[in-house]
Amino acid sequence: MSAVVEARGLGKRYRDRWALMECTLSIPAGRVAGLVGPNGAGKSTLLQLAVGLLAPTAGTVEVLGRRPGADRAHLARVGFVAQDAPVYSTLTIAEHLRLGARLNPGWDAGYAKRRVDRLGLDPGLRAGRLSGGQRAQLALTLAVGKRPDLLVLDEPAASLDPLARHDFLRDLAESVTDREMSVVLSSHVVSDLARSCDYLIVLSTARVQAAGPVTALLAGHPGLDLEELVLTYLGQGRDNDTEAAR
C-alpha cells in the first residue's frame, strides 16, 4: 500500500463556515506524519474525517485503501487517541485492558500488560484518579495494543507538562519502532513534531499549505529550521486568505 490516508478535494462545512476545504493529500505508508497548524486551522476536523467520526461535506477520503470505518475489521486496523485522551473514569486500568481485549480481535495482551507494568501503573487504580500524563499513556496503550496499521493522534500531549510530554513522545517513538505502524500526529508544538516526525502537513485557514517529507521541504528552503519553515507556510496561508478576501 502506497498511502495510508488519501484525500481528494476533502471538505467539511458547519453551516456557513468551512472547517476544512479543498484538502488533497496523500500520506505515505510507513511514515510518522506531523500535522501542524494554529488552533482552528482544521487539524481535528481532518483527523475526525479520517477515522470516520465525521462525514465529509465535499470530496472523499480513504484510509488504508477504504472508506473510514467501513466495517469492524477496518476499524480494528486504525488506532485513535483524541485530544483529551479519553478513558472511562470509573473503570480501573485492568478493566480498560480487558475491554480492549473484548473489542479488538488483534489485541496484544502481553504488550499492554508489559507497558502498564513499565509505566508503574497500578492495575486496580481507577482511571479517574490518574494524572493527565498517566491518562494519556493509558490511552496510547489502548490504541497501540490493538496492533493497528495506522495510529492517529489528535494533540494527545497538548495538556501535559513538559516532562510528561517528553515521556509520552518517547514512548510513542518506541511503540512506532516496535510495531512498525504508520502514524499521523497532530500538534501545534513544532518542537514535538521535530523530535517525532519525518513527514509534515501544514494546515492554515482550513487549507493544506504544504505536505511532504521533512527533508524535502527543508531542502526547498535553505537556511530555515523546521519551526521557521512552518511559520513561513502559515504566513503564506494567511496572506493568500487575505488576498482572496479583497
Secondary structure, 3 states (H helix, E strand, C coil): CCEEEEEEEEEEEECCEEEEEEEEEEEECCCEEEEECCCCCCHHHHHHHHCCCCCCCEEEEEECCECCCCCHHHHCCEEEECCCCCCCCCCEHHHHHHHHHHHCCCCCHHHHHHHHHHCCCCCCCEHHHCCHHHHHHHHHHHHHHCCCCEEEEECCCCCCCHHHHHHHHHHHHHHHHHHCCEEEEEECCHHHHHHHCCEEEEEECCEEEEEEEHHHHHHCCCCCCHHHHHHHHHHHHHHHHHHHHC
